């Protein structure tokens, strides 16, 4: 067996989110396959709280002066920063058999350093596309689905946002050139692969393989362990029916949409309304604004903002809920939704993004992404017929076991590394 040396590049590790979980799993697989020291991780910064997740045997290298982040946010054409990225590309090109860069807005500079500035690496580079939107792209592909970016902004704010979209054009053109240089492109879904073809070219699309993400269905499973304790911690009674949202509290996740949908639901309930609760888990910059919105909507007594959820509470959190709800439009596969499905919970999500998550209507609830009424309808259906909801939950777990296992995910990536190396 040929022993490969692999570099993995991810822009930053500040939270333990879905992308970070995937990257850690890839690193672990590489070390297991090729041995300690075979894999090096490059990033702009890595918070101490995440270091215990880093697999043993992986060499961590942070880039000086955080250029991965600086190049993207407003300093794209700063000569010194471009020079830094060029140097990184040269260093990487001579030392590795395969280089994989996660590709989304924050990692464009890394891709450029690997391919545009050092074309010698073009025969062994992989772009791993979690998503392909950067505002302008999303607006082009989805039209009104990007409208949440402008919601609540003043006229001046909307004008500034539209100007900012236009300013992405040089970046967009460079990004197209960069993607053309990769010999291998990985997409997390067929939907995302179509986006890649639309944004870049048919040639890039034709060299793209689809490797869906995964969930640990042994860890995430139906269980009553810890549920009673967690209900008590969050001020929930044993008879409360819980709608769960777990995501970063930022604009793109559209938790405000969930709050408004929940208000519509409560307005329809005549008896037992006081036993229906919305639990919003996660942290992010919009928490205070969302808490205020719950007050304005008059539903704050029925909403619990519970903040960060440690790993040891995740399974119990999913298992205490009656349904899981997600409204974001930027992701093709939502790891938290898959985790909830693995716990046999019915999931509600935007139809435009969840059509691949649910291969059949019996596995979950796909809703019009812009219709709060549709989300309320799905919630009401789940609450009205718990036996049907339970059947949907069981089908959801079957779907995870059939299509989103770590074993298949790792094998396909290792095969790709072998081909590229």
ABEGO torsion letter per residue (X at the ends): XBBBBBBBBBABBABBBAAAAAAAAAAAAAAAAAEBGABBBBBABBBAAAAAABBBGBBBBBBBGGAAAAAABGAAABAAAAAAAAAAAAAAAAABABBBBBBBAAAAAAAAAAAAABAAAAAABBBBBABABAGAAAAAAAEAAAAAAABGBBAAAAAAAAAAAAAAAAAAAAAAAAAAABABBBBABAAAAAAAAAABBAAAAAABBBBBBBBBAAABBBBABGAAAAAAAAGBBAABBBBBBBBBBBAAAGAAAAAAAAAAAAAABABGAAABBBBBBEBEAAAAAAAAAAAAAGAAAABBBAEBBBAAAAAAAAAABABBBBABAABABBAAAAAAAAAGBBBBBBAAAAAAABABAAAEBBBBAABAAAAAAAAAAAAABAAAAAAAAAAAAAAAAAABBAAAAAAAAAAAAAAAX
